[in-house]
C-alpha cells in the first residue's frame, strides 16, 4: 500500500536533520549514499533515486531555505490563479486563473507521494500555465485603472479592417459588423456594394 515509502522516508528524514538548512545539493539521495544503502537493504522503490516525496527531496537537496523559496514560488502562482478566478470582469481572467490554480494545486498535492519540485518534463504543462498566469496578471495590473474598459470600447468603436480575400481585383473585408466589397484605387478604399452581415 505504501510502495516502500514507510521504509524509505525514515532514513531520509534522519539525513535531513544532519543538514536541515542548506541540504546536500542536487541528487542528494545518490550523493549521500542513501540510494546505495536502500538498494543494499533491498527496500522497495529504492532504485528510483528519490524519496517518493517532493517535499522530502527538496529538504534533502536544498534544506529548509530551498523548500521555503520553492513554496513561495508555488504560493505566488496559486495566489495569482485565485485572484484571477475571483475577477469577474472578463472570462479570460477566470479561465486562465482556474487552469493555473488547478495545475499548481495538483503539483502540490501530488508532491506528497511522488513528483519533484525540480524542473521535469512531467511539469511542462504546469509551467506553461504559470507563464500564462504571469502574462495575464501583469496585463491586468497594467490596465486595472480602467484603461482596459476604454481600450475595449475603442476597439469596438474602431474595429480593425481585415482583407479576407481578393478575386478578380475585387477585395472583400469584414470590419466587425459589415461585409464590404470594393477595391483599392490610388491608395484609397472604394466600395461598390455594402450589406449587413446580421
Secondary structure, 3 states (H helix, E strand, C coil): CCCCHHHHHHHHHHHHHHCCCCCCCCCHHHHCCHHHHHHHCCCCCHHHCCCCCHHHHHHHHHHHHHHHHHHHHHHHHHHHHHHHHHCCCCHHHHHHHHHHHHHHHHHHHHCCCCCCCCCCHHHHHHHHHHHHHHHHHHHHHHCCCCHHHHHHHHHHHCCCCEEEEEECCEEEEECCCEEEEEEEECCEEEEEEEEECC
